[in-house]
Amino acid sequence: MSILVTGANGQLGTILTEALRSKHGSHKVIASDIIRPKGHQTDPFVMLDILNVQRIGEIIADYNVKQIYHMAAILSANGEWNPQKTWNVNLNGLLSILEIARLTEVEKVFFPSTIAVFGPSTPKEMTPQEVPMIPTTVYGMSKVAGELWCNYYHKRYELDVRSLRFPGIIGYDSMPGGGTTDYAVEIFHEALEHGAYTCFLEGQTSLPMMYMPDAIRAIMILMDSDTKNIRIRSGYNIAGMSITPSQLAAEITKHLPHFEITYHSDFRQKIAESWPSSIDDRQAKEDWGWQPQYDLSTMTEDMIQQLAKFKE
Ligand code: SER
């Protein structure tokens, strides 16, 4: 049996593939993406355009795939440049995965959802699990619809599909591509390389974030949990920390005293303002024991230490 990761060259996909390979053995985890890996991923790697339904089916049959981590998607900011394509890739890509999983021997599917499912009419502080979801980005729309389809495939066909609503992910080993929370990764690289960063969000914009090791651990715990504990089949709220660019800059300054931040917000500010600033993840804690390990201070310290090693 093997495991397929789509979008394996992305920010989360890269690290998730490594983690799955350490756990199950490299040869058992098939990395796939629309672009070739830039050195990070090793074999087995297959080229896969998620809109190529026939190719998905061939890969699942050829490698006897039993689990799929469907990470391929276009993120919130990039998605706004081409709404039709974003909907097509994000929603139709997922539908193909769910349908092939139902018709074959695939036993489990993981679908990453996001805080982008929420919108301006959602309560901003400690956003509950069940609230109005009227997002303003096409990325958010595709993820709300995706969550509903996951729930449908579980209820109607008993497909074991599990999902998490990720906040912005901060990590040192892979770069985000086209999201609204990307500033929280860029800031570290610029701080170490140039001692300064111009942030595309305003200083007081509070958003939920999570350190990469917590994000990977959350996926692993969720996917290993007994199915009877998984009471939500749309997407679980999960939280790590809630931070503003100015709080993050102040924390970085504790390690790099000469670091300077300036602000020059762009269209992403509006997207950020439509999202919650903190998340209530009680249900994930109750159902499968979720607990984050990193806060702003421990995350910042580790990020700087790890990135400094690369730059030596
Ligand atoms: N990090 C993502 C984005 O900014 C949110 O899911 O698009």
Residues whose N, C-alpha, C, O or C-beta is under 5 A from the ligand:
A	BS01	LIG	L75 S76 A77 T114 I115 A116 F166 P167 G168 I169 G178 G179 T180 T181
